[in-house]
Amino acid sequence: MRKPIIAGNWKMFKTVGESLAFVSEVKGKAEAAGVESVICAPFTNLPALVEAVKGTTLKVGAQNLHFEDSGAYTGEISGVMLKDLGVEYVIIGHSERRAYFAETDETVNKKVHAAFKHGLTPIVCVGEKLEEREAGQTKSVCKVQTEAAFAGLSAEQAAKVVIAYEPIWAIGTGKSSTAADAQDVIGYIRELVAGLYGAETAAAVRIQYGGSVKPSNIAEYMQQPDIDGALVGGASLEPASYIDLIKGAE
Ligand SMILES: O=C(CO)COP(=O)(O)O
């Protein structure tokens, strides 16, 4: 059985103080039996968050990493550094990073390998733009991105990847994909993994939906057979909403 995973992607929001206030609000409340709850915060908040979530069921993730362990890469953070802090998850290849920071399928793949090298669980984002959707290219875009992200991974590693299917037109727009549409694409992504690694690995991989997920629609997604959780932006920022998302995923 796949354990559902709800991950908040805080993007470039919250100071250290705001992060700590959030944790003290949700502590003991953002818990649902059998649901993994993760907060992916800005780098600056990670040390304080890792400390603050000790003794709770909350887990902490970063939103990016560099694929090298160290080097002359001004402004970058490596997997070594994240592991050293006690971070457990890392978002890789979010569409905002692909669009604004020149992330490519190749760098995404290198980063996935770097995450595994340092014992971090990658949350790999894939998803189509509006014009690609309208051109009927949703599945072909997801195929290219998914297969590139998984290149060179062992079956054992592949089974641990969390994939987030985030149609770009649904991010921050309030226009969420219907649960049936999300299921259709996510079921297809699971078939792709089966094609690469076989049925057992495909059955183990967790695939989230992301894009305007809210407490009011989380249950519809969770009812779909292939959707194992959500990667949530805006609705993960407020304690009450985050708690409701976790409860709604149960
Ligand atoms: O990009 C997202 C999560 O990574 C989705 O953002 P919203 O939930 O704000 O649409």
The ligand as an SDF file (V2000), in Angstrom:
LIG
                    3D

 10  9  0  0  0  0  0  0  0  0999 V2000
    3.1180   24.9330   -7.5850 O   0  0  0  0  0  0  0  0  0  0  0  0
    2.4060   24.3680   -6.7870 C   0  0  0  0  0  0  0  0  0  0  0  0
    2.9650   23.4530   -5.7810 C   0  0  0  0  0  0  0  0  0  0  0  0
    4.2770   23.1270   -6.0920 O   0  0  0  0  0  0  0  0  0  0  0  0
    0.9390   24.5880   -6.7610 C   0  0  0  0  0  0  0  0  0  0  0  0
    0.7110   25.8670   -6.3110 O   0  0  0  0  0  0  0  0  0  0  0  0
   -0.8040   26.2690   -5.8960 P   0  0  0  0  0  0  0  0  0  0  0  0
   -1.2740   25.2060   -4.9450 O   0  0  0  0  0  0  0  0  0  0  0  0
   -0.6400   27.6140   -5.2400 O   0  0  0  0  0  0  0  0  0  0  0  0
   -1.5840   26.2790   -7.1600 O   0  0  0  0  0  0  0  0  0  0  0  0
  1  2  2  0
  2  3  1  0
  2  5  1  0
  3  4  1  0
  5  6  1  0
  6  7  1  0
  7  8  2  0
  7  9  1  0
  7 10  1  0
M  END
$$$$
